[in-house]
């Protein structure tokens, strides 16, 4: 007997290759219009999903965390920070929150160097 795949909600439009790869392991709910969801929409959707892959634009406030379905087990952010998540409220609900630290470190350093070179050139 085949086990049902967990349901993953990808809240923002990602590359086609990334979305296709996710669909191999999960029943995926996508956002082809790349719209930003409100807290009420996140809560309404939460009864259908096991995992959420949001960006920093979706806000998981204390209120949203309190109203999420017990079905949600993880919020796996594809952003560096977690300042859009009330970590204490989500932890109290037993919801794991992850992020992607250092994913932008090289790009940020490169931009900083380019800005310094640009400023030095104009001095």
C-alpha positions in Angstrom: 0.0 0.0 0.0 1.3 3.4 -1.0 1.5 6.1 1.7 0.0 9.5 0.9 2.4 12.2 0.2 2.4 15.2 2.7 0.8 18.3 1.3 3.2 21.3 0.8 1.9 24.8 0.1 4.5 26.9 -1.8 3.1 30.4 -1.1 5.1 32.3 -3.8 5.9 31.5 -7.4 9.2 29.6 -7.7 11.1 28.4 -10.7 9.3 25.7 -12.7 12.2 23.3 -12.0 11.9 23.9 -8.3 8.1 23.4 -8.3 8.4 20.2 -10.4 11.1 18.9 -8.0 8.8 19.6 -5.0 6.0 17.7 -6.7 8.0 14.5 -6.7 7.9 14.2 -3.0 4.8 16.2 -2.0 1.3 16.9 -3.0 2.0 20.5 -3.9 -0.3 23.5 -3.8 1.2 26.3 -5.9 0.7 30.0 -6.4 1.1 30.6 -10.1 -0.1 34.2 -9.8 2.5 34.9 -7.2 0.1 36.8 -4.9 0.7 37.6 -1.3 -1.6 35.9 1.1 -3.2 37.5 4.1 -3.2 36.0 7.6 -6.8 35.0 7.3 -6.1 33.2 3.9 -3.1 31.4 5.5 -5.3 30.2 8.3 -8.1 29.1 5.9 -5.6 27.1 3.9 -3.9 25.5 6.8 -6.5 22.8 7.3 -5.4 21.3 3.9 -1.6 21.3 4.4 1.2 19.7 6.3 4.0 22.1 5.4 4.2 25.7 4.3 7.1 27.0 2.2 6.6 30.8 2.5 8.6 33.9 1.8 9.1 36.9 4.1 5.9 38.4 2.6 3.6 36.0 4.5 3.2 37.1 8.1 2.9 34.4 10.8 1.9 36.7 13.7 0.8 35.5 17.1 -2.8 35.6 16.0 -2.1 33.6 12.8 0.0 31.1 14.8 -2.8 30.5 17.3 -5.4 29.9 14.5 -3.3 27.6 12.3 -4.6 24.0 11.9 -3.0 21.3 14.0 -2.2 19.7 10.7 0.6 22.2 9.9 3.9 20.8 11.2 6.6 23.0 9.6 7.1 26.5 8.1 10.1 26.1 6.0 11.0 29.7 4.9 12.9 30.3 1.7 14.2 33.5 3.1 17.2 34.3 5.4 15.3 35.9 8.2 12.3 34.8 10.3 11.2 38.2 11.5 7.8 37.6 9.8 7.2 34.7 12.1 6.3 34.8 15.8 8.7 32.1 16.8 7.5 31.8 20.4 3.9 31.4 19.3 4.7 28.8 16.6 7.0 26.9 19.0 4.2 26.8 21.6 2.1 25.1 18.9 4.8 22.6 18.1 5.4 24.0 14.6 9.0 23.9 13.4 10.3 27.0 11.7 13.3 26.9 9.4 15.1 29.4 7.2 17.9 29.5 4.7 20.8 31.3 6.5 23.8 32.5 4.6 22.0 32.0 1.2 22.6 35.6 0.3 26.0 36.2 2.1 28.1 36.0 -1.1 25.7 38.2 -3.1 25.5 40.8 -0.3 29.3 40.9 0.0 29.7 41.3 -3.8 27.2 44.2 -3.9 29.0 45.8 -1.0 32.3 45.7 -2.8 30.7 47.0 -6.0 29.2 49.9 -4.0 32.5 50.7 -2.5 34.2 50.6 -5.9 31.6 52.9 -7.3 31.9 55.3 -4.4 35.7 55.3 -4.7 35.5 56.0 -8.4 33.4 59.1 -7.8 35.6 60.5 -5.0 
